[in-house]
Amino acid sequence: MAMALVVAPSRTRPIAAVLTFIALWGCALSISRYSIPEEMEEGSFVANLAADLGLDVRSLVQRRAKLDVIHSKNYLDINKDTGELIIRERIDREGICTTKTASCFLKMDVILESPIRIFNIELEIMDINDNAPVFRRKTMPLDISEATPPGERFSLTNAVDADVGANSIKTYYLSESKYFIIDIQTGSDGSKYVDLVLNGNLDREEHSVHNLILTAVDGGVPPRSGTANIIINVLDINDNAPLFSQPVFAVNVSENSAAGTLVMTLNASDLDEGTNAQLIYSYTLYTSEKTQELFSLDPSSGEIKVKGVIDYEESQSFEMHIQAQDRGASPRSGHCKVMVFVTDLNDNYPEVTIKSVKSALAEDVSMGTLIAVVSVRDRDSAANGEVELTLNKQETLPFVLNRSAEGYYELLVSKPVDREIISRYDITLRVTDKGSPPLSETETITLDILDVNDNAPRFSQSFYTIHVVENNVPGAQLTSLSAFDPDLNENQYLVYFIMEKEIVNTSMSMLFSINPENGDLYALKTFDYERERDFLFHIEARDSGVSPLSSNVTVHIIILDQNDNTPLIVSPWRAQGSVVEEVIPRSTDKGHLIAKVIAIDADSEQNARVTYQLLQISDASLFSLDQYNGEIRTTRMFSYRDPRHQRLVVVAKDNGQPSLSATVTIKISTVEHVLSFSETTELPLEYDVFTDLNLYLVIGLGAVSFLLLITILVIIVLKCQKPKPKAIKMPPANRNSVISRNSMISQRSSTIADSTLISSDAYWYSLFLAETRKGKVVVRQPIIPKGAGYFVSSIPRSIGPSETTDSRASTLELDLQTKLKRLML
């Protein structure tokens, strides 16, 4: 045929085409059939196409063999190396054949080129049990009346299974039930249907809802199943009559009960539901009209309430016949009887009468004092007429009730009363009968407590410390000392005054003043910290009652220092407004002490802390000043260029706020040679040493030394003659007064014994300062700073003033002797 196509190509072209189509059609008429189960794994072997079709494996590639699936997805492929037909993708039979048929084929063609050749292949997909039965409705509700006869059938929704043949639904099963069974039927197409059949009488009151499970099982191996819930609601019929919990009810009601008082609530029950269980309550013909007039019956709730006036003396009981009827189409009813018993009521209140009463008592009243006489009675009888009188139990009262006779009580004082704690008593008398329920009546007696002066004034503090800055304004208020007296009227009116005391022959009333009405404390003078440091005295507060009471408080006045004293320069000594002159050799080495500036300040603490500064200096590179000790030293040696005269202005400044200062001008002259004395070498004095001025100074120094020796001898004699004090035991109450008296005696006898002497090396250094100048010995007069004397403390330092005085005097003597010896040397 191929040759024919080559020999006569032009004339035989239509004939060749027809012959080629016939040849291909002849080849395609041969159909190869295979069958495989669904859901095979990818790459699984189906058939050896090369062997089955009689083809050479090598020609599959050369002839471009391909697989064409008709009307479907390409699930298979040809392995051109082996000639095998393999699974390319999982095959789902239910996805290919949507209709439930016994056979399911997948048609495809194997096409070869050069020459073209087509092989038809039919692949049968065999079903496996890969689908479980499924109900279209998972829950199937059914309403069935409880009056439905047995044997009644109810159609159920059947299950479906995508598989076919033996793998489709085989049977149904129903969960265990004594009321229902199932009937399975087979359709013309082989499908299974199921009906629910009633197998017994239903009773809604026993089971109102039935829950069943329907299971569909297929015939596969292993079998698969699916379930659905069947919910059966049993519909009610009026087959039950209302029932009361008991045939006869007994209830008690008190006489005089208010209209609307609930007697009882009837509660009948009906096992039916809906309107078959809705009840209506009513009286029957056996209930008297009088009873119906006194009591009402609510038809819906069954509440029996009082409607009229119930009197125990008129009728002691009532009988009611009541029925409960449902609202069913054929209504049914139940009956009961209610017995109402009337209870006697305690309807008379007891009475309390006060015969005599006192409206006020003094707080110092004696125990057993009569306050009031009370009578009680009750018009009821038996237990309702028995009464009991009591006081208010909510608070503890200092009173008691004493039964004096039948129906009479006395109200007496049983405990001490204190007006400052409670000034008025509201005494509540409660009379109660023994009825059921008990009735009571109350009566209140108001009793005022009169004040007695039994409380001394009290200060808020036992000790007051008051700080006063010196240089205060006379008449300025220092503080307010207020006491409190809880009494009333004149018993609480207080008068304040200072308890008299003398300090250094000065009365406290001359230093301080207190307002007698409000306790405001004032200073009458200006205080100086350098003279008075503190004061200790007592202030008394006294009330105005008959037999007045009083109390006192200790007041400690502390004087605070103020920077009111300017530093005083005591060294180097100079006349007022003059310049200090110092002469030094020009050969003085570096660090040589030129002079030492010493200043003292009568203030204390920071106000007396003095520092030194150079205010003016002719050559700052030549001299230095120590700011703490005031030493002026050279910082280098003098040169020929330095002038012979140097001028320094030194300021001494304290640390107060604001600070005060003093200045001294020092003129320093340099010479080539200066005559000096050695401590170990005796040089002859010039004849002009004993000038008139020096002679006077020597005589004065001798006189002072003589007076000092006489004073020491007198003190020694007095100390030897003084007897030793004996320790005297005294009560604590008198100890303060003794201390106060001793302190006053000490202050009067010796100012030095009770004081502190201001002294320092700077003062003694300025008192006797010897210098060597021009070969002469110069002795300068002592300069006593203004205000730098003694200051007095008013606080007693010990009970024995003589010992303190002696010790202070001895200390003073030793200090004076030591200073004088040092200066004489």
Secondary structure, 3 states (H helix, E strand, C coil): CHHHHHHCCCCCHHHHHHHHHHHHHHHHCCEEEEEEECCCCCCCEEEEHHHHHCCCHHHHHHCCCEEEECCCCCCEEEECCCCEEEECCCCCHHHHCCCCCCCCEEEEEEEECCCCEEEEEEEEEECCCCCCCEECCCEEEEEEECCCCCCCEEECCCEECCCCHHHCEEEEEECCCCCEEEEEEECCCCCEEEEEEECCCCCCCCCCEEEEEEEEEECCCCCCEEEEEEEEEEECCCCCCCECCCCEEEEEEECCCCCCCEEEECCCECCCCHHHHCEEEEECCCCCHHHHHHEEECCCCCEEEECCCCCCCCCCEEEEEEEEEECCCCCCEEEEEEEEEEECCCCCCCEEEEEEECCEEECCCCCCCEEEEEEEECCCCHHHHCEEEEECCCCCCCEEEEEEECCEEEEEECCCCCCCCCCEEEEEEEEEECCCCCCEEEEEEEEEEECCCCCCCEECCCEEEEEEECCCCCCCEEEECCEECCCCHHHCCEEEEECCCEECCEEHHHHEEECCCCCEEEECCCCCCCCECEEEEEEEEEECCCCCCEEEEEEEEEEECCCCCCCEEEECCCCCCCCEEEEEECCCCCCCEEEECEEECCCCHHHHCEEEEEEEECCCCCEEECCCCCEEEECCCCCCCCCCEEEEEEEEEECCCCCCEEEEEEEEEEECCCCCCCCCCCCCCCCCCCCHHHHHHHHHHHHHHHHHHHHHHHHHHHHHHCCCCCCCCCCHHHHHHHHHHHHHHHHHHCCCCCEEECCCHHHHHHHCCEEEECCEEEECCCCCCCCCCEEECCCCCCCCHHHHHHHHHHHHHHHHHHHHHHHHC
